[in-house]
Amino acid sequence: MTKHLLLPRREVLMMGGAGVLGTFIAAATRNVAGAQTPSMKNIKSNLKTIRMGEFNPNYATALGYRMAQALGYFKEHGIDDIKVTMSDQYVAGLLGGSLDISHMDTDAIMAAAARSGKTFKFISCYRDKEWWIMGVRKGINTAADLKGKKITGGPIDGHNTWVMRQVVKELGLDPNKDVEFVPTSGGSDKRLLALINGTVDAASVFPRHEKGLKDAGGKFLYHKAHAAPQEGYGVLDSWLEKNEDTVYAYVLADIKARQWFYKPENKEKTFEIMEKFGYKIPNSFKASFDESLKQISPDGGFENAAAMDAFLDPEVQTGKLPKNFDWRKVVDMKYVWAAQKELGLPQRPAKL
């Protein structure tokens, strides 16, 4: 992989830092609902190997491409191998040419597009919902019990802190007066430990944390899934122009795999396959698998344009994205729409 200065994930965000289709695919119209799309039945990638950037070692994050690989969907469409690089440099890798496709936070690709001077494309959504879950320690039973207490979502200016502020509002409290927001380092597992040891009174956590929290006398005080196209796959536009057939093939194989592992009868086989890839899946993760699936888009799409507007609005309000930023110039759903049509799925989103 091309060497770049190592940066924390959020600093990278702020800096931006396996074909037969040929010109037929290149002529397809972008971002137009109902536009003519190429036949997908015999689609073949012009690249045999895809260099994938990944930021999260969690097995659920890799389900799409690993299951497409294991089930033979990639080979079916001309992709022989996926070489995955685990790195915070998933934006820099695209810019430097060492990566072809990166799995990335939606706000990261938007920030990269806005600030790097390069053109990126968001080609498919992976997680189209996000959990708004507030876990509380033993002794906190109601919203009223939170008054004067400490809450964390990680970094004070991070998205999870913003989520916790919205949850506080929905619980009928004033996030500016009734509670104190404190920063914590590390991820959600560390926030769970902070709850258990009483360092904080409430925190942003995820479904897999419920059992551990309950065992320590705590609970989920708020637990809802909100429409939020929070993660997806991004490419550099200059790479895309040369490799559109690869993207059509990749997206189709990936969505085929999602449709497969969404079937309840394939749950145990999914665990078996992912463990063969070397992913460790604790029992707590297996127990929350159905909850995890609720976050993953089954078809590569997301609910609607309003959901994207709402998801990105906090980034605009905090200055991480410019006020005149138009995410529609970054999102290119024609690959997803073509795959949805081939698989007999409704077009989602219906339009941008």
N, C-alpha and C positions, 0 to 999 in steps of 0.2 A: 504494500500500500504506500502511496506517496506520503512522504513525511511532512507533517505540518506541526506547528506549535500546539502542544496539548493545552486545551482549554476546558474548563467546566462546561457542562451541557448548556446552561443558560447563557454563558458568555458567548458560546458558539452561536446560539440563537440570536443574540443581539448584534453580533458582527456579520451574521449571514454566512458568519464564518463556519430455449435452446430453439430464406424467405421467398415466398413465392408471390407475394402481394404487390411488391414494387410500387409503381406510381399509382396503382388503383387505390391502395390504402392512403397514400399521400394526398389524394384528391378528396378524401372524405372531409365533410365540413365539421369544424370543431364547435362544441357547445351549442348545437342546435337540436332541440328535441325533435325526434322524428326524421332527422337527416339520414340520407342513404348511407348505409354502412356495408362493409365488405362481408361476403359469406364467411362464416367462421368455422364451418365444418372441417375444412382441410387446411386451416391456417398453420403456418410454420414460421418459427422464429428465424431471423437471419443470423442470430448469435447462438452458438452452442452452449456457451457458458455465461452466466450472469453473475456479476460481482455485486453482492448485496451488502449494504450497510445496515447495521442493526445497533440500537442503543440499549436494549433491554434484554437481559438473559432469561427472563421469565418464559416458561414453556408456552403459555397462552399467547404471548406476543408473536411467537414464531409459528403458530398453528397453520396459518394459511399456506405459506410457502413450503414448510416442512411436510405437511400432509400432501400437498400437490406433488412434491418430489417422491414421497413414499408410495403414493397411489398410482404413479406413472403418468399423471396428467401432464407434467412438464415434457417428458419424453414424447408423449403423444403429439405434442405441438412443437417439437424440434429443439427443446432445451434439455441438454444432457446433464448439466450440472449447475448447482447454485453454490457459489463460494461466499460464505458469510464472514464479514469482518465486524467484530464487536468493538465499537468505538464511539466516543463522544464526537468524533470528527466526521460524522455522517454527512454534514453539509460541506465541509472542507474537502471530503473525498470526492463528492460530485464535482466540485469546482476544479479540483486538481486532476480529475480524469481517472482516479484509481478506483472509483465506484461507478456502477451503472445506474442502480436503483437504490434508494435508501428508504427504509422504514423510519418514519420520523413523526414527531408531534406536528399537528397542523399549524400551530402558531409558529413553530420553528421554520417551516418552509415559507410561510407568509412573511416572516421577518427577514429571511434570507432574500426573498424576492424584492422586498421593499428597500433593503439596505445594501445589498452587495453589488448592485449595478448589473447583475446577471438575471436572465429570465429562467425561472423554474416552472415546472408543471406538476400539479397534484393530480395523479392519474387514477387513484382508487382510494376509497376510504376503508380503513380497517376497523377502528372502533368508532361507532356512530352514536354511542351513548356514553355518559359518564355517571359514575355513582356519586351521589351527594350523600355521604354517610358521616354522621357525627357519632363517634364513640365516646362514651363517658366512663369515668372511673367509678369504683364502688362508692356508694354514698350519694351519687347524683342520680336522682330519679325523675325529676321533672324539669321543664324549662326554667321555672322559677329558681331551682337550685343552682342555676348557672350564674345568677347575679353576683358580680364581684369576683368571678372565677377566671382562671387562665385557660385560653384556648390556643391551639397551634394547628397550622396547616403546613408547617415547614417554613421556608423563607417568608418574611413579612410581605414582600412584593410578589410572591408566587401565586399561581393560579389556584392552588388548593386553599390558600388563605382567603382568596376572593370567594371561593365556594363556601367556606365556613362562615363568612360574613353574610352571605345570602341565606344560609341555613338559620343563623341567629335571627335574621329578620323574619323568616317564615315561622319561627318559634315564638314570635311576638316580642322580641327584645330589641334593644337598640345596640348595634355592634360598636357604636362609638362611645356609649356611656355605661352600658350594663355589664360589659365583660372586658377583659384585657387580652389582647392578642400578643403572643410571644413567639419569637422565632425558634426553630429547632433545626439542626443539621441532619443529613441523612434522609432516608426514605421513610415510607409508611411503617415499616417494621420497627424502626426506631421510635416513631410516634406512638406505636402500640406499647412499647416498653416504658415510654414516658408516662403513659396513662396508668399502666400497671403499678409502677413504682411511685405514683402520685406527684411526679414533677409537674404535670399539667392535669387539668380537670376534664378537658374535652379535646378531641383531636380528629383530624381528617384521616379516616381509615378505609379499608376495603372489605368486601365480603369474607375473604379468607381469614380475616382477623377476628371474626365474631366468636368462634369457639374459645380462643385464647383469652379474649376479653371477658366472656361469661365465666370462664373457669376462675378468673381473678375477681369476680364479683361485679364486674362492670356490664355494660350493655350498649346497644345501638339506640340512641335517643332519636335519631332521624335517619331514614333509610329510603332513598328514592333514586330511580334512574331517570336522568334528564337527557333529552335529545341534544347531542353535542358531537359533531364530527371531529373528534379530538385527535385522531391519529390516521395516518394513511401512508401512501407511497409517493415519493417524489423523484423527479429526474431533472436534469439540466436540459433546457429546451434545445440547445445545439446538439446534444446527444440524441434526443428524441427525433429530431428531423432526419437522422440517418438510420434510426432503428425502430420505426413505428411498428413494423411487423413483429418485432420482439415484444413490444409493449402489448399489442393485441393478444399475442400468444400467452404472455405472462399473466395478464389479467384474467383471461378466460380460464386458464388452468387453476389459478388461485381461487376463483369463485366456484369452480367445480368442486374443489376440495372443501370449501366452506359449506357448500350444500351437503356434502357427505358427512362431515363431522357434526353438523347440526342435528342429524338424525339420532334420536335417543339410543337406538339399537347399536350405534357405532361408538358409544362413549368409551367402553372398556378397551376396544381395539385402538382408539385414539391414544389413550394413555400408554398402551403397549408400544405403539409405534414411536411416540415421542420419547419414551424412556430408552428405546434402542438408539435414538439419536444422541443420547447422553444427557437429556434433561432430567433433573431430579424433580419429582412431583410429590411433595409431601401429602399426607392424608388430608390435611386441612385444605389444600388446593383441590384435591379430588372431590372433597365434600362440597366445595363451592363452585364446581365446574358449571352447573346450570346457570348460576348467577353470573359467572364470567362470560358465558355465551351471550347473555343479554346485552353486553357491551359491544360484542363483535358484530359488525355488519354482515349479514348472511349473503349479500349480493353485491358488495363493493360500493353501494350507494349510501346516501344519508337522507334524512327525512325531507327536508326542503331548504330553500334559500334562507328562510327566516331562522332556521336552526344555526346555519353558519354565521349569519349576522349576529345572533345572540352570543354565540361562542367567542367570536372575535372582538365583540364590543369592549370587554374589559382590557384587551390589549391596546385598543385605540385610546381608551380613557386614561390608561397609565402611560401612554406615550411610546409603548413598544412597537406600535404600528402608527403610521401617519394618519391624520384624520381623514384625508382624501383617498385612503387606500382602497382599491377595488379588487377584492379577492377573486372575482369572476375572471380576471385576466390570468390568474394562476391556475384555477381549477379547470381541468379538461376532462369531462366525463364521457367523451365519445367511446373510449375503450370499454368502460364499464357498461354503457348502454348497449354496445354491440354484443358483449358477453351475455347481458341480461336477455336480450332478444333471442340469441342462439339457444339459451337454456329455458326459454319459455317463461321468464320472470317479468313482472311488471317493471316498467322503466321508473327508476328511483335514483335521484329525485326526478320528478316529472319534467322539470325545467329549472334553469338557473336564473 
